[in-house]
Amino acid sequence: MDKRPEKLTEQENLLEIQFKLRDKTRIIDILTVAVMLVILYGLMIMMFIIPDKEFSEQENRYLQQYPAASSNFEGSLTERIKAGKFMDRLIEGKFTAEISDYFADQFPMRDAFVGIKGFNEIAMLKQENNNIVAGSDGYIIKRDDYPDYGAVDNNLDAILSFSPALEALDIPYTVAMAGRPVDALQRYLPAVFPRFHTDDLWGYFDTQITSDDYIQYVDLLTPLRQKIDSEDEQIYYRTDHHWTTYGAWLGYTEIMKAIGTEPQPLEAFEIEEVSNEFYGTTWSSAGMKWIKPESMYYFRFEGDDTDFTTTIEDTGVSFKGFYDRSYLDKKDKYSSFIGGNNACVTIEKTENIGAERETMLLIKDSFAHSIAPFLAYHYDLIILDLRYFKTPVIDLVQQRGVDRVLIMNYMGSITEINVFGILKFGLKNA
């Protein structure tokens, strides 16, 4: 009697199927490995044959170039070795730190891979990518929820230290702070997004800055947030951290009312759409390539392009009006306002002057670029960016006959770097 065959286990059945299909699967395996090798070696070859890019238009930043293993030093190899300048950057770890940034920045088809990553992160319901939150109504908002209170204290100390010097000169001193998108656009944030960091930061800053009776403090967050919550006008860009020109006009009206000057009403301006292809820096970091571009506007008034002259003192370049329209052909369209980031810029009314105009010193970051044309309606402006201006500000105040000082900044600058430290240079007892 034949022996009854034993029942195969599930694993044995699977092995038997794989054995029968081994010839077909071997072809698939070989093709898979071959395709992966072609992709890997293809990308490696492209890294060497495609010229390095110096600047990324999409990210609006300079890219890491191939680093040197040795420091710059003129001399023979022997002299370099004696001076400790041969392969010193490699030994100190600087070369290896920069080479990883180089490969990340110069990787072939980098922008496409960034977009794929962004799509995957959102498809997995993470609601953010690269620290950028996908909000409602097309807003993408940088997550700025852990401020550096050390930087806040340093900046507050410098702003407050500048007050007695201006009071001694009888020069009015106004400080205005614009909210970060994460502060102002809470209406568009996910319901579970933590909000207490914003309230804590602004409460702390308000308490400290109002401790000085001479400083006229203008809180721009509260009125703009109320506008955002109650109306449909776009006050911040959806793809950028800056406010729109309409948002800048709202900020200007609050500042003028605090100073005691009548602001120009919205009806006084002719609104010109200068681009419908604006992508901001938040979009550049987000990797959310499906987000549509948005429009940028100038608020024009009679004589703004003929009666005023803007001069970039860093370079000596001057142009009529407030706008460098050459930037409208680039990704960094926001820099068309007063020519972008520079250490010192002046705006003067040089034609049809009429009554004598006061000079306002505007100490700012890029948030004030779009507010400068509104302020220039009332004042000649000296505009300083303390990230680049490196001489005592109090000396400039006295030498240039400044009548009024306005600090107009974005709260994000206050929480990240000690941008105002130079205000203390040249002060007595500072």
C-alpha positions in Angstrom: 0.0 0.0 0.0 1.4 3.4 -1.1 2.4 5.8 1.6 -0.1 8.7 1.9 1.6 12.0 1.0 2.1 14.4 3.8 0.2 17.8 3.7 2.6 20.6 2.8 2.8 23.5 5.1 2.1 27.1 4.0 5.8 27.9 3.9 6.5 24.8 1.8 3.8 25.7 -0.6 5.3 29.2 -1.0 8.8 27.8 -1.5 7.5 25.4 -4.2 5.8 28.3 -6.0 8.9 30.4 -5.9 11.0 27.4 -7.2 8.7 27.0 -10.2 8.8 30.8 -10.9 12.5 31.2 -10.3 13.4 31.8 -13.9 10.8 34.5 -14.4 11.5 36.2 -11.1 15.3 36.2 -11.8 14.7 38.3 -14.9 12.6 40.8 -12.8 15.2 40.9 -10.1 18.0 41.6 -12.6 15.9 44.3 -14.3 15.2 46.0 -10.9 18.9 46.0 -9.9 19.9 47.2 -13.4 17.4 50.1 -13.2 18.5 51.1 -9.7 22.2 51.0 -10.8 21.4 53.1 -13.9 19.6 55.7 -11.8 22.3 55.8 -9.1 25.2 56.0 -11.6 23.3 58.3 -13.8 22.8 60.8 -10.9 26.4 60.4 -9.9 27.6 61.2 -13.5 25.2 64.2 -13.7 26.7 65.5 -10.5 30.0 65.8 -12.2 28.9 67.0 -15.7 26.2 69.5 -14.8 27.7 72.9 -13.9 27.2 73.9 -10.3 24.5 76.5 -9.7 25.5 79.5 -7.7 22.1 80.9 -6.8 18.7 79.2 -6.4 15.9 81.4 -7.7 13.2 79.2 -6.2 14.8 79.3 -2.7 16.1 82.8 -3.1 19.5 81.9 -1.6 23.1 81.2 -2.6 24.0 77.5 -2.9 27.0 75.8 -1.3 29.9 75.5 -3.8 32.5 72.8 -3.7 34.5 73.5 -0.6 38.3 73.7 -0.4 40.3 71.3 1.7 42.9 73.9 2.5 42.7 77.5 3.6 43.7 80.3 1.2 47.4 80.8 1.5 50.0 82.1 -1.0 53.2 80.2 -1.0 54.8 76.9 -1.9 53.7 73.5 -0.5 56.4 73.5 2.1 55.4 77.0 3.2 51.8 75.9 3.4 52.7 72.9 5.6 54.8 75.0 7.9 52.0 77.6 8.2 49.5 74.9 9.0 47.5 75.8 5.9 47.7 72.5 4.0 44.6 70.3 4.3 43.8 72.2 7.5 40.1 72.6 6.7 39.8 68.9 6.1 41.5 68.1 9.5 39.3 70.6 11.3 36.2 69.1 9.9 35.1 72.2 8.0 35.5 70.5 4.6 33.4 67.5 5.6 30.7 69.7 7.0 30.5 71.8 3.8 30.7 68.9 1.4 27.4 67.4 2.7 25.8 70.8 2.1 27.4 70.9 -1.4 25.9 67.5 -2.4 22.5 68.5 -0.9 22.4 71.8 -2.8 23.8 70.6 -6.1 22.0 67.3 -6.3 20.6 66.8 -9.9 16.8 67.5 -10.2 16.8 68.7 -6.6 13.7 70.9 -7.0 11.8 68.0 -8.4 12.7 65.7 -5.5 11.9 68.5 -3.0 8.4 68.7 -4.6 8.0 64.9 -4.3 8.9 65.0 -0.7 6.5 67.8 0.0 3.7 65.9 -1.7 4.4 62.7 0.2 4.5 64.5 3.6 1.1 66.1 3.0 -0.3 62.9 1.5 0.6 61.1 4.8 -1.6 63.7 6.7 1.4 65.3 8.5 0.0 68.8 7.7 3.5 70.2 7.3 6.8 69.8 5.6 10.2 71.5 6.4 8.6 73.3 9.3 5.9 74.8 7.0 2.3 74.2 8.0 -0.4 73.6 5.3 -3.2 75.9 6.5 -6.6 76.4 5.1 -7.6 78.6 2.0 -4.2 78.0 0.4 -2.1 79.5 3.2 1.3 77.9 4.0 2.7 79.2 7.3 6.1 78.9 8.9 6.0 77.2 12.3 7.6 79.8 14.6 6.4 78.5 18.0 9.6 78.4 20.1 11.1 81.9 20.4 14.7 82.5 21.6 14.0 84.6 24.6 17.7 85.3 24.9 17.6 87.1 21.5 14.4 88.8 22.6 16.0 90.2 25.8 19.1 91.4 23.9 17.0 93.2 21.3 14.8 94.7 24.0 17.8 95.9 25.9 19.2 97.7 22.8 15.9 99.3 21.9 15.4 100.5 25.5 19.0 101.7 25.8 18.5 103.9 22.7 15.6 105.7 24.3 17.5 108.1 26.8 19.8 109.3 24.0 16.8 110.3 21.8 15.0 111.8 24.7 18.0 114.0 25.5 17.9 115.2 21.8 14.1 115.7 22.1 13.5 113.3 19.1 10.2 111.4 19.1 10.8 107.6 19.3 8.2 105.1 18.0 8.5 101.3 18.0 6.1 99.2 15.8 6.1 95.4 15.6 4.4 93.4 12.9 3.2 89.9 13.7 4.6 86.8 12.2 2.2 84.8 10.0 1.9 82.2 12.8 0.8 85.0 15.1 -1.6 86.8 12.7 -3.0 84.0 10.6 -4.3 81.8 13.4 -7.7 81.7 11.6 -6.1 79.5 8.9 -4.0 77.2 11.1 -5.1 73.6 11.9 -7.4 73.5 15.0 -4.8 71.5 17.0 -1.9 73.8 16.3 -0.5 75.2 19.6 -1.1 78.9 20.1 0.0 79.6 23.6 3.6 80.4 22.5 2.4 83.3 20.4 0.4 84.8 23.3 3.3 84.3 25.8 5.8 86.0 23.4 3.7 89.1 22.7 2.6 89.5 26.3 6.3 89.4 27.4 7.4 91.9 24.7 4.5 94.3 25.3 5.2 94.4 29.0 8.9 95.1 28.5 8.6 97.7 25.8 5.9 99.7 27.5 8.0 99.9 30.7 9.7 102.9 29.0 7.5 106.0 29.1 9.4 107.8 26.3 8.9 105.1 23.7 5.6 105.3 21.7 4.8 101.6 21.2 2.4 100.6 18.3 1.1 97.0 18.5 0.3 96.0 14.9 -0.6 92.4 15.6 -3.9 93.1 17.4 -5.6 95.3 14.8 -4.4 93.3 11.8 -5.4 90.0 13.4 -8.9 91.5 14.0 -9.1 92.5 10.3 -7.9 89.0 9.2 -10.6 87.4 11.4 -13.4 89.7 10.2 -12.9 90.4 6.5 -11.8 88.6 3.3 -9.2 91.1 2.1 -5.8 89.4 1.9 -3.5 91.0 4.5 -0.6 88.5 4.4 0.7 86.7 1.4 -0.3 83.0 1.2 3.2 81.9 0.0 5.4 84.4 1.9 6.0 85.6 5.5 5.4 89.3 4.5 2.2 91.3 4.6 0.6 92.3 1.3 0.6 95.9 0.2 -2.9 96.2 1.7 -1.5 94.8 5.0 1.3 97.4 4.8 -1.3 100.2 4.3 -3.1 99.0 7.4 0.1 99.0 9.4 0.9 102.5 8.1 -2.5 103.8 9.2 -2.0 102.5 12.7 1.5 104.1 12.9 0.3 107.5 11.6 -2.6 107.6 14.0 -0.3 106.9 16.9 2.1 109.6 15.7 -0.8 112.1 15.4 -0.6 112.4 11.6 -3.6 111.9 9.3 -3.0 108.8 7.1 -4.0 108.7 3.5 -7.2 106.8 2.9 -7.4 103.8 0.7 -9.3 105.8 -1.9 -6.3 108.1 -2.4 -4.3 105.3 -4.1 -4.5 103.8 -7.6 -3.9 100.1 -7.1 -1.7 98.6 -9.8 -1.3 94.8 -10.2 2.4 94.4 -11.1 2.6 90.6 -11.1 0.3 87.6 -10.8 3.3 85.2 -10.6 4.5 85.9 -7.1 6.0 83.0 -5.0 7.4 83.9 -1.6 10.1 82.5 0.6 7.7 80.3 2.5 6.7 78.5 -0.7 10.4 78.0 -1.5 11.0 76.1 1.8 7.7 74.2 1.8 8.2 71.9 -1.2 4.5 72.3 -1.9 4.8 72.8 -5.6 1.1 72.6 -6.3 0.4 75.9 -4.5 -0.6 78.5 -7.1 1.2 81.9 -7.4 -0.4 85.0 -6.2 -0.6 88.7 -7.2 1.5 91.6 -6.0 0.3 95.2 -6.0 1.7 98.7 -5.8 -0.5 101.4 -4.2 0.3 104.4 -6.4 -0.3 108.1 -5.8 0.2 111.2 -8.0 3.9 112.0 -8.4 5.2 108.9 -6.7 7.3 108.0 -9.8 8.5 111.5 -10.6 8.7 113.6 -7.4 10.7 111.1 -5.3 14.2 109.8 -5.6 15.4 106.5 -3.9 19.1 106.2 -3.4 20.8 103.0 -2.2 23.8 104.4 -0.3 25.6 101.1 -0.3 26.1 101.3 -4.0 25.2 104.8 -5.0 22.5 103.6 -7.3 19.5 106.0 -7.6 16.1 105.7 -9.3 12.9 107.7 -9.5 10.0 106.6 -7.3 10.0 103.7 -4.8 10.1 100.6 -7.1 12.9 98.8 -8.9 10.8 97.0 -11.4 13.7 94.9 -12.7 13.0 92.5 -9.8 9.5 91.8 -11.2 11.3 89.6 -13.8 12.9 87.5 -11.0 11.5 85.2 -8.4 12.4 87.7 -5.6 9.7 90.2 -6.7 9.2 91.6 -3.2 12.7 93.2 -3.5 11.1 95.6 -6.1 10.1 97.6 -3.1 12.9 100.2 -2.5 15.5 97.8 -4.1 15.5 95.0 -1.5 17.8 94.5 1.5 20.5 97.2 1.8 22.3 98.7 4.8 21.2 102.3 4.1 18.6 103.7 1.7 17.3 107.3 1.4 14.0 108.4 -0.1 13.6 112.2 -0.7 11.0 114.3 -2.4 13.2 116.1 -4.9 10.5 117.7 -7.1 7.4 119.8 -6.2 8.6 119.9 -2.6 6.2 122.6 -1.3 6.4 122.8 2.5 9.6 121.8 4.3 9.5 118.1 5.1 10.7 116.3 8.3 13.3 113.5 8.1 12.3 110.2 9.6 14.9 107.6 10.4 13.3 104.2 9.7 15.1 101.3 11.3 13.7 98.2 9.8 13.8 94.7 8.3 12.2 93.7 5.0 8.6 94.1 6.5 9.0 97.8 6.2 9.9 97.8 2.5 6.3 97.9 1.4 5.4 100.4 4.0 8.1 102.9 3.0 6.2 104.4 0.0 3.3 105.3 2.4 5.7 106.9 4.9 7.5 108.8 2.2 4.2 110.6 1.4 4.8 112.5 4.7 8.5 112.3 5.4 11.9 112.2 3.8 13.3 108.8 4.9 16.7 107.5 5.9 16.2 103.7 6.0 18.6 101.5 8.0 18.8 97.7 8.1 20.9 96.9 11.2 21.7 93.5 9.9 24.1 95.2 7.4 24.6 98.8 8.9 27.7 98.7 11.1 28.4 102.3 12.4 26.9 104.0 15.5 23.3 104.9 14.7 23.3 107.8 17.2 26.0 109.5 15.2 23.9 109.3 12.1 20.9 110.7 14.0 22.9 113.8 15.0 24.8 114.3 11.7 21.9 113.9 9.4 19.4 116.1 11.2 16.8 113.4 12.0 13.5 114.7 13.3 11.8 111.4 14.2 12.9 107.7 14.7 10.6 104.8 13.9 11.6 101.2 14.4 9.4 99.1 12.2 10.2 95.4 12.5 8.8 91.9 12.1 8.6 89.9 15.4 10.4 87.0 13.7 13.6 89.1 13.5 13.4 89.9 17.3 13.2 86.2 18.2 16.0 84.9 16.1 19.1 87.2 16.1 20.5 90.1 18.1 19.7 92.5 15.3 19.5 95.7 17.4 22.7 95.4 19.4 24.4 98.1 17.3 22.0 100.7 18.6 24.1 100.7 21.8 27.3 101.6 19.9 28.4 105.2 20.7 25.9 105.7 23.5 27.2 107.0 26.8 26.9 104.6 29.7 25.7 101.8 27.3 
